[in-house]
Amino acid sequence: MDDLLIEIDNIDYKATARNVKEFLDKKLPRILRIANASPASLASPVISDMPVNRGGGNHNEEKMVKYVAAKAIIDGVSRALAHCSQMSSHILKARYVQGLQNWQVIDTMYCERATYYKLRDKAFNEFADCFEMQKGCPDLHVYK
């Protein structure tokens, strides 16, 4: 238990918020594209007498592993959003599920811009807490 408390004390909340934002803005769209690819679209191996230099490794297997990992992360994002507080969930879903811009989310909340950005950073940190506990999902926290 002491290890958990030490770990919590060592979280850099501003850097964690930036890290979660980068994950949701830049990495998640690619993960969504990978997860939406059909595993049936992977080409079946071609049987031939001719030797083929594949650079070592089974590319279809690598693609399938990426597909399964992407599906696990998408499931983890969904579960993490469901476990966030109502306010954090509203902010993150409006921005990243509904695709609203920050100013549009601010309008839905009827709050000042500065207040919104403080709440958004809190939501990013809350998401990191919930996301870390999902199976197959990385820890997005940044530690001091």
Residue pairs with C-beta under 8 A, 6 or more apart in sequence:
7 143
10 143
10 144
11 125
11 141
11 142
11 143
11 144
12 142
12 143
12 144
13 121
13 125
14 121
15 142
16 124
16 125
16 128
16 140
16 141
16 142
17 120
17 121
17 124
17 125
18 142
19 128
19 140
19 141
19 142
20 124
20 125
20 127
20 128
20 131
20 140
21 124
23 140
24 92
24 95
24 96
24 127
28 77
28 96
31 70
31 73
31 74
32 70
32 74
34 66
34 67
34 70
35 67
35 70
35 71
35 73
35 74
37 67
39 64
39 67
42 60
42 63
42 64
43 60
45 60
69 136
72 135
72 136
72 137
73 136
73 137
75 134
75 136
76 131
76 134
76 135
76 136
76 137
77 131
77 137
79 130
79 134
80 127
80 130
80 131
80 133
80 134
80 137
81 89
81 92
81 93
81 97
81 127
81 130
82 89
83 130
84 92
84 123
84 126
84 127
84 130
85 126
87 119
87 123
88 119
88 122
88 123
88 126
88 127
89 123
90 108
90 109
91 105
91 109
91 116
91 119
91 120
91 123
92 123
92 124
92 127
94 100
94 104
94 105
94 108
95 102
95 105
95 120
100 108
102 116
102 117
102 120
105 116
105 120
106 113
106 116
109 116
109 119
111 119
127 140
128 139
128 140
128 141
129 141
131 137
131 138
131 140
132 138
132 139
132 140
132 141
